Amino acid sequence: MDYILDGFAVALRLLLAGDPETFSAVWATLSSSALAMVVALCVGMPCGFALGFFSFPGRRVARLVVDTMLCFPTVVIGLLVYLLLSRRGPLADLEMLFTIPGMAVGLALLGLPIVMALTALAVEQADGRLRQTLLTLGADGWQVLTATLWEVRFHLLGAGVTAFGRIVSEVGISMMVGGNIKWHTRTITTAIALETGKGEFAVGIALGLVLLGIAFAINLMLAFLRRRARA
Protein backbone atom coordinates (compact mmCIF):
# COMPACT_ATOMS: atom_id res chain seq x y z
CA MET A 1 0.00 0.00 0.00
CA ASP A 2 2.87 2.35 0.80
CA TYR A 3 4.34 2.13 -2.69
CA ILE A 4 0.96 3.12 -4.14
CA LEU A 5 0.77 6.19 -1.92
CA ASP A 6 4.38 7.04 -2.75
CA GLY A 7 3.51 6.67 -6.43
CA PHE A 8 0.65 9.15 -6.10
CA ALA A 9 2.91 11.60 -4.28
CA VAL A 10 5.60 11.43 -6.96
CA ALA A 11 2.94 11.64 -9.67
CA LEU A 12 1.57 14.87 -8.26
CA ARG A 13 5.09 16.31 -8.06
CA LEU A 14 5.67 15.43 -11.73
CA LEU A 15 2.44 17.12 -12.78
CA LEU A 16 2.96 20.23 -10.66
CA ALA A 17 6.56 20.56 -11.85
CA GLY A 18 5.49 20.28 -15.51
CA ASP A 19 7.65 17.23 -16.25
CA PRO A 20 8.53 17.52 -19.99
CA GLU A 21 8.35 13.79 -20.71
CA THR A 22 4.94 13.49 -19.09
CA PHE A 23 3.46 16.45 -20.93
CA SER A 24 5.02 15.33 -24.20
CA ALA A 25 2.83 12.23 -23.99
CA VAL A 26 -0.16 14.42 -23.11
CA TRP A 27 0.45 16.60 -26.17
CA ALA A 28 0.81 13.59 -28.49
CA THR A 29 -2.45 12.18 -27.13
CA LEU A 30 -4.43 15.40 -27.50
CA SER A 31 -3.11 16.23 -30.96
CA SER A 32 -3.68 12.76 -32.44
CA SER A 33 -7.10 12.49 -30.77
CA ALA A 34 -8.15 15.94 -32.00
CA LEU A 35 -7.20 15.12 -35.59
CA ALA A 36 -9.01 11.80 -35.39
CA MET A 37 -12.14 13.43 -33.93
CA VAL A 38 -12.26 16.05 -36.69
CA VAL A 39 -12.26 13.31 -39.34
CA ALA A 40 -14.68 11.05 -37.43
CA LEU A 41 -17.19 13.87 -36.85
CA CYS A 42 -16.96 15.45 -40.30
CA VAL A 43 -17.44 12.10 -42.03
CA GLY A 44 -19.40 10.12 -39.47
CA MET A 45 -22.17 12.56 -38.59
CA PRO A 46 -23.36 13.26 -42.15
CA CYS A 47 -23.17 9.55 -43.01
CA GLY A 48 -24.92 8.59 -39.78
CA PHE A 49 -27.63 11.17 -40.36
CA ALA A 50 -28.25 9.87 -43.88
CA LEU A 51 -28.33 6.31 -42.57
CA GLY A 52 -30.93 7.14 -39.95
CA PHE A 53 -33.01 9.72 -41.83
CA PHE A 54 -33.36 8.47 -45.40
CA SER A 55 -34.73 5.25 -46.83
CA PHE A 56 -32.67 3.78 -49.67
CA PRO A 57 -31.85 0.36 -51.16
CA GLY A 58 -29.26 -1.44 -49.07
CA ARG A 59 -29.90 0.62 -45.94
CA ARG A 60 -30.25 -2.44 -43.69
CA VAL A 61 -27.03 -3.90 -45.05
CA ALA A 62 -25.22 -0.59 -44.52
CA ARG A 63 -26.52 -0.40 -40.96
CA LEU A 64 -25.42 -3.98 -40.30
CA VAL A 65 -21.93 -3.17 -41.61
CA VAL A 66 -21.67 -0.09 -39.37
CA ASP A 67 -22.88 -2.01 -36.30
CA THR A 68 -20.43 -4.82 -37.07
CA MET A 69 -17.57 -2.34 -37.28
CA LEU A 70 -18.29 -1.37 -33.66
CA CYS A 71 -16.91 -4.77 -32.68
CA PHE A 72 -13.96 -4.67 -35.07
CA PRO A 73 -10.75 -5.62 -33.18
CA THR A 74 -8.57 -2.55 -32.70
CA VAL A 75 -5.37 -4.50 -33.33
CA VAL A 76 -6.72 -5.42 -36.76
CA ILE A 77 -7.38 -1.75 -37.50
CA GLY A 78 -3.83 -0.98 -36.39
CA LEU A 79 -2.47 -3.77 -38.59
CA LEU A 80 -4.39 -2.60 -41.66
CA VAL A 81 -3.28 1.01 -41.24
CA TYR A 82 0.30 -0.13 -40.63
CA LEU A 83 0.28 -2.17 -43.86
CA LEU A 84 -1.15 0.77 -45.80
CA LEU A 85 1.44 3.23 -44.50
CA SER A 86 4.49 0.95 -44.41
CA ARG A 87 7.29 1.20 -46.97
CA ARG A 88 5.75 -1.54 -49.10
CA GLY A 89 2.22 -0.25 -48.66
CA PRO A 90 0.19 1.73 -51.23
CA LEU A 91 0.38 4.91 -49.11
CA ALA A 92 4.10 4.72 -48.38
CA ASP A 93 4.79 7.97 -50.25
CA LEU A 94 2.80 9.90 -47.64
CA GLU A 95 5.44 8.98 -45.02
CA MET A 96 2.85 8.94 -42.24
CA LEU A 97 3.96 5.80 -40.44
CA PHE A 98 5.22 6.50 -36.91
CA THR A 99 3.78 10.02 -37.00
CA ILE A 100 0.91 11.71 -35.19
CA PRO A 101 -1.15 12.10 -38.43
CA GLY A 102 -0.62 8.39 -39.08
CA MET A 103 -1.94 7.55 -35.62
CA ALA A 104 -4.87 9.88 -36.26
CA VAL A 105 -5.82 7.88 -39.35
CA GLY A 106 -6.11 4.67 -37.35
CA LEU A 107 -7.91 6.38 -34.47
CA ALA A 108 -10.34 8.02 -36.89
CA LEU A 109 -11.22 4.59 -38.29
CA LEU A 110 -11.87 3.50 -34.72
CA GLY A 111 -14.15 6.42 -33.91
CA LEU A 112 -15.96 6.61 -37.26
CA PRO A 113 -18.39 3.69 -36.77
CA ILE A 114 -19.17 4.88 -33.23
CA VAL A 115 -20.19 8.33 -34.49
CA MET A 116 -22.12 6.87 -37.43
CA ALA A 117 -24.03 4.30 -35.38
CA LEU A 118 -24.95 6.65 -32.53
CA THR A 119 -25.93 9.45 -34.92
CA ALA A 120 -28.15 7.11 -36.94
CA LEU A 121 -29.73 5.81 -33.72
CA ALA A 122 -30.38 9.36 -32.48
CA VAL A 123 -32.06 10.36 -35.75
CA GLU A 124 -34.16 7.18 -35.80
CA GLN A 125 -35.36 7.84 -32.25
CA ALA A 126 -36.31 11.46 -32.95
CA ASP A 127 -40.01 12.32 -32.85
CA GLY A 128 -41.41 11.02 -36.14
CA ARG A 129 -44.06 13.74 -36.17
CA LEU A 130 -41.43 16.48 -36.40
CA ARG A 131 -40.68 15.92 -40.08
CA GLN A 132 -44.33 15.73 -41.07
CA THR A 133 -45.19 18.85 -39.07
CA LEU A 134 -42.37 20.84 -40.66
CA LEU A 135 -43.35 19.74 -44.16
CA THR A 136 -46.97 20.66 -43.45
CA LEU A 137 -45.85 24.13 -42.39
CA GLY A 138 -43.99 24.54 -45.68
CA ALA A 139 -40.43 23.94 -44.50
CA ASP A 140 -37.86 23.12 -47.16
CA GLY A 141 -35.31 20.30 -47.01
CA TRP A 142 -32.62 22.40 -45.31
CA GLN A 143 -35.02 23.56 -42.59
CA VAL A 144 -36.13 19.99 -41.93
CA LEU A 145 -32.48 18.95 -41.69
CA THR A 146 -31.47 21.70 -39.24
CA ALA A 147 -34.58 21.20 -37.10
CA THR A 148 -33.92 17.47 -36.83
CA LEU A 149 -30.29 18.06 -35.90
CA TRP A 150 -31.34 20.54 -33.21
CA GLU A 151 -33.86 18.05 -31.86
CA VAL A 152 -31.16 15.39 -31.36
CA ARG A 153 -28.29 17.75 -30.48
CA PHE A 154 -27.64 16.19 -27.07
CA HIS A 155 -27.51 12.71 -28.55
CA LEU A 156 -24.98 13.99 -31.10
CA LEU A 157 -22.88 15.47 -28.31
CA GLY A 158 -23.08 12.11 -26.55
CA ALA A 159 -21.91 10.39 -29.72
CA GLY A 160 -18.91 12.72 -29.91
CA VAL A 161 -18.01 12.19 -26.25
CA THR A 162 -18.32 8.41 -26.58
CA ALA A 163 -16.08 8.38 -29.65
CA PHE A 164 -13.53 10.66 -27.98
CA GLY A 165 -13.42 8.45 -24.90
CA ARG A 166 -12.73 5.41 -27.07
CA ILE A 167 -10.11 7.22 -29.15
CA VAL A 168 -8.18 8.84 -26.32
CA SER A 169 -7.89 5.56 -24.39
CA GLU A 170 -6.76 3.37 -27.30
CA VAL A 171 -3.45 1.54 -26.91
CA GLY A 172 -3.06 -0.96 -29.76
CA ILE A 173 -3.46 1.41 -32.70
CA SER A 174 -1.24 4.05 -31.10
CA MET A 175 1.43 1.46 -30.37
CA MET A 176 1.43 -0.18 -33.82
CA VAL A 177 1.03 2.87 -36.05
CA GLY A 178 2.79 5.41 -33.85
CA GLY A 179 5.62 3.20 -32.72
CA ASN A 180 5.63 4.61 -29.15
CA ILE A 181 8.56 6.90 -29.96
CA LYS A 182 9.66 9.00 -26.98
CA TRP A 183 9.11 12.77 -27.39
CA HIS A 184 7.30 12.14 -30.65
CA THR A 185 4.47 9.60 -30.79
CA ARG A 186 4.38 8.24 -27.25
CA THR A 187 0.85 8.82 -25.99
CA ILE A 188 -0.61 8.67 -22.50
CA THR A 189 -1.86 5.10 -22.88
CA THR A 190 1.29 3.70 -24.47
CA ALA A 191 3.43 5.50 -21.90
CA ILE A 192 1.35 4.05 -19.06
CA ALA A 193 1.80 0.54 -20.47
CA LEU A 194 5.55 1.08 -20.92
CA GLU A 195 6.23 2.69 -17.55
CA THR A 196 4.13 0.15 -15.66
CA GLY A 197 6.07 -2.65 -17.34
CA LYS A 198 9.30 -1.04 -16.14
CA GLY A 199 7.95 -0.67 -12.62
CA GLU A 200 7.82 3.14 -12.85
CA PHE A 201 4.40 3.46 -11.26
CA ALA A 202 4.71 7.16 -10.50
CA VAL A 203 4.82 8.18 -14.17
CA GLY A 204 1.99 5.77 -14.97
CA ILE A 205 -0.15 7.19 -12.16
CA ALA A 206 0.60 10.76 -13.26
CA LEU A 207 -0.49 10.03 -16.82
CA GLY A 208 -3.51 8.12 -15.57
CA LEU A 209 -4.56 11.15 -13.53
CA VAL A 210 -4.24 13.34 -16.62
CA LEU A 211 -6.37 10.90 -18.62
CA LEU A 212 -9.03 10.90 -15.92
CA GLY A 213 -8.89 14.69 -15.82
CA ILE A 214 -9.47 14.93 -19.57
CA ALA A 215 -12.46 12.57 -19.34
CA PHE A 216 -13.89 14.50 -16.40
CA ALA A 217 -13.48 17.86 -18.17
CA ILE A 218 -15.23 16.59 -21.31
CA ASN A 219 -18.18 15.19 -19.38
CA LEU A 220 -18.39 18.31 -17.21
CA MET A 221 -18.59 20.46 -20.33
CA LEU A 222 -21.31 18.22 -21.77
CA ALA A 223 -23.34 18.45 -18.54
CA PHE A 224 -22.94 22.25 -18.53
CA LEU A 225 -24.20 22.53 -22.11
CA ARG A 226 -27.22 20.38 -21.27
CA ARG A 227 -28.15 22.46 -18.23
CA ARG A 228 -27.71 25.71 -20.13
CA ALA A 229 -29.88 24.51 -23.02
CA ARG A 230 -32.66 23.47 -20.64
CA ALA A 231 -32.55 26.72 -18.66
ZIGI-V293540 format. One record per residue. N is the residue number from 1. D_LAST is the distance of its C-alpha to the last C-alpha in Angstrom with 1 decimal. Layout:
N|D_LAST ; N|D_LAST
//
This chain:
1|46.1 ; 2|47.2 ; 3|47.1 ; 4|43.5 ; 5|42.6 ; 6|44.8 ; 7|43.0 ; 8|39.6 ; 9|41.1 ; 10|42.7 ; 11|39.6 ; 12|37.6 ; 13|40.5 ; 14|40.4 ; 15|36.7 ; 16|37.0 ; 17|40.2 ; 18|38.7 ; 19|41.4 ; 20|42.1 ; 21|42.9 ; 22|39.8 ; 23|37.5 ; 24|39.6 ; 25|38.6 ; 26|34.9 ; 27|35.3 ; 28|37.2 ; 29|34.5 ; 30|31.6 ; 31|33.6 ; 32|34.9 ; 33|31.6 ; 34|29.8 ; 35|32.6 ; 36|32.5 ; 37|28.7 ; 38|29.2 ; 39|31.9 ; 40|30.3 ; 41|27.1 ; 42|29.0 ; 43|31.4 ; 44|29.7 ; 45|26.6 ; 46|28.6 ; 47|31.2 ; 48|28.9 ; 49|27.1 ; 50|30.6 ; 51|31.7 ; 52|29.0 ; 53|28.7 ; 54|32.4 ; 55|35.5 ; 56|38.6 ; 57|41.9 ; 58|41.6 ; 59|37.8 ; 60|38.5 ; 61|40.8 ; 62|38.3 ; 63|35.6 ; 64|38.2 ; 65|39.2 ; 66|35.6 ; 67|35.1 ; 68|38.5 ; 69|37.6 ; 70|34.9 ; 71|37.8 ; 72|40.0 ; 73|41.6 ; 74|40.4 ; 75|43.9 ; 76|45.0 ; 77|42.4 ; 78|43.7 ; 79|47.2 ; 80|46.7 ; 81|45.0 ; 82|47.8 ; 83|50.5 ; 84|48.9 ; 85|48.7 ; 86|52.0 ; 87|55.1 ; 88|56.5 ; 89|53.3 ; 90|52.5 ; 91|49.9 ; 92|52.1 ; 93|52.4 ; 94|48.7 ; 95|49.5 ; 96|46.1 ; 97|47.4 ; 98|46.6 ; 99|44.0 ; 100|40.2 ; 101|39.9 ; 102|42.1 ; 103|39.9 ; 104|36.9 ; 105|38.7 ; 106|39.2 ; 107|35.6 ; 108|34.3 ; 109|36.5 ; 110|35.0 ; 111|31.4 ; 112|32.0 ; 113|32.5 ; 114|29.5 ; 115|27.2 ; 116|29.2 ; 117|29.2 ; 118|25.5 ; 119|24.6 ; 120|27.2 ; 121|25.9 ; 122|22.3 ; 123|23.7 ; 124|26.0 ; 125|23.4 ; 126|21.2 ; 127|21.6 ; 128|25.1 ; 129|24.7 ; 130|22.3 ; 131|25.3 ; 132|27.6 ; 133|25.3 ; 134|24.8 ; 135|28.6 ; 136|29.3 ; 137|27.3 ; 138|29.4 ; 139|27.2 ; 140|29.2 ; 141|29.2 ; 142|27.0 ; 143|24.3 ; 144|24.5 ; 145|24.3 ; 146|21.2 ; 147|19.4 ; 148|20.4 ; 149|19.4 ; 150|15.9 ; 151|15.9 ; 152|17.1 ; 153|15.4 ; 154|14.3 ; 155|17.9 ; 156|19.3 ; 157|17.7 ; 158|19.1 ; 159|22.4 ; 160|22.5 ; 161|21.9 ; 162|24.5 ; 163|27.0 ; 164|26.6 ; 165|27.2 ; 166|30.3 ; 167|31.5 ; 168|31.2 ; 169|33.0 ; 170|35.8 ; 171|39.4 ; 172|41.9 ; 173|41.0 ; 174|40.6 ; 175|43.9 ; 176|45.9 ; 177|44.7 ; 178|44.0 ; 179|47.0 ; 180|45.4 ; 181|47.0 ; 182|46.5 ; 183|44.8 ; 184|44.1 ; 185|42.6 ; 186|42.2 ; 187|38.6 ; 188|36.9 ; 189|37.8 ; 190|41.3 ; 191|41.9 ; 192|40.8 ; 193|43.2 ; 194|46.0 ; 195|45.6 ; 196|45.4 ; 197|48.5 ; 198|50.3 ; 199|49.3 ; 200|47.1 ; 201|44.3 ; 202|42.9 ; 203|41.9 ; 204|40.6 ; 205|38.4 ; 206|37.2 ; 207|36.2 ; 208|34.6 ; 209|32.4 ; 210|31.4 ; 211|30.6 ; 212|28.5 ; 213|26.7 ; 214|25.9 ; 215|24.6 ; 216|22.4 ; 217|21.0 ; 218|20.2 ; 219|18.4 ; 220|16.5 ; 221|15.4 ; 222|14.4 ; 223|12.4 ; 224|10.6 ; 225|10.0 ; 226|8.7 ; 227|6.1 ; 228|5.2 ; 229|5.6 ; 230|3.8 ; 231|0.0
//
